[in-house]
Amino acid sequence: MDIANLIPTFGNLLFTIAAFVVALSIIIAIHEYGHYIVGRWTGIKADVFSLGFGPVLASRVDKHGTKWQVAALPFGGYVKFRGDQGAASNPDAEFMSDLTPEERRATMHGAPLWARAATVFAGPLFNFILSFVIFFLFIMYYGVEREPLTVETVLETPHVASELLPGDVILALGGLPADDRTKLSEAVFALTPETSIDYLVQRDGRELTVSGPWPAPPAASGFSLDSAAEEAGMEVGDVVVEINGLPVFDFEELNQATRNSNGNTLRLSIWREGELLDFSITPRKQDTQDRNGDFETRYLIGMTGGSGSIFEFESYTPSPWEAGSFALSRLGTILEGSVKGLYSVVTRKISTCAVSGPITIAKTSGQVAERGLADFIFFVAFISAAVGFVNLFPVPVLDGGHLVFHAWEAISGRPPSDKVMNVMMMGGVFLVVCLMIFAFGNDIWCRFLL
């Protein structure tokens, strides 16, 4: 065996692990800080704030008496509040019995119900806030598309001379309104694909009709992670002109060809900067959302494009209020997709391979980090929202389970008995362990054995 050949693979593995640890540490730190700071605001004291588990590598005690520490196993974290027996927030009965009423008020288990519930909910909430802040900053930095859509550049496509100019304001496509993304997509969906089509534009204060390329050719504007297209060597800007020897003009034609391939290899003729290249690409079965946001399983090559993909439209820096609205909408879309995805798995509309476990998330962390810091930060925003969502599941030991206990206390006027709590917590731990085993096994089966 040539050890030198293993060095790149080993380096990639270390990079992947490092990226995963960094992403996870940021998300867990924000989650636990939410618990800590809201607990402090509501009068609950924290004894320990730990990033990681196991042997302590470094620590310090702050002026509030909280020990901040970094532990050797960086795959999680916890806040141990006053009165907790351990990281799982079980009450320390012996410790609690010796406290005065004022001292009990400063513990997690002696605080009012509202304070305990707010402290528990703060973890997932801070994950959502992290996602929102990242989306907000990205929107403020990169801007949003100006409406009506205003041309900045047009991607060169084969055999079509475009009369569109930078600064043209698009009003209609083929006689149908197309002055925003939604209307442009509707027009593309309603019209018959052509290599060239008429645009009604506003130029220098007057309206005129000009000829331009079909706005949704099979042109690559990007690639999904682990895409067959990118692995085969395709690049952004490539335009598919033939599939298995048959000409194609519309991105949807490429979609249909991949869906109907049944996993068989497709022969693609690609136009790249005036040169024709041949590729053989095998579509992969993936679970994805359709136009209505519902999930379905189909074959894909992982190339993104579609309506308006040949254009770069002018953008502007929105007001903070407008950026906040866009960021909140993006967060809502992620949570809605998570709910629909989970429902589709439970109802067996799609396979469990749609559920990403630690191995897949770690691999994705490395791939996204390789694409650049901006992509990595954006990925952290998505995972943070997912972590917040999962932690709200009504499972004991998760935040959602504790909130269920608090809801029971609010309705019945008393918390569940210690015996019931212990049984429920043990059941929760067992369920979480089973879910972790399933996640690892599912990753191995779907990513390596299928």
Buried (B, 14 or more C-beta within 10 A) or exposed (E): EEEEEEEEEEEBBEBBBEBBBBBBBBBBBBBBBBBBBBBBEBBBBBBBBBBBBEEBEEEEEEEEEBBBBBBEEBBBBBBBBBBBBEBEBBBBEEBBEEBEEEBBBBBBBBBEEEBBBBBBBBBBBBBBBBBBBBBBBBBBEEBBBBBBBBBBEBBBBEEBEBBBEEEBBBBBBBEBBBBBBEBBBBBBEEBEBEBBBBBBBBBEEEEEEBEBBBBBBBBBBEBBBBBBBBBBEBEBBBBBBBBEEEEBBBBBBBBEBBEEBEEEEBEBBBBBEEEEEEBEBBBBEBBEEEEEEEBBBBBBBBBBBBBBBBBBBBBEEBEEEBBBBBBBEBBEEBBEBBEBBBEBBEEEBBBBBBBBBBBBBBBBBBBBBEEEEEBBBBBBBBBBBBBBBBBBBBBBBBBBBBBBBBEBBEEEEEBBEEEEBEEBBEBBBEBBEEBEEEBEBBBBEBBEEE
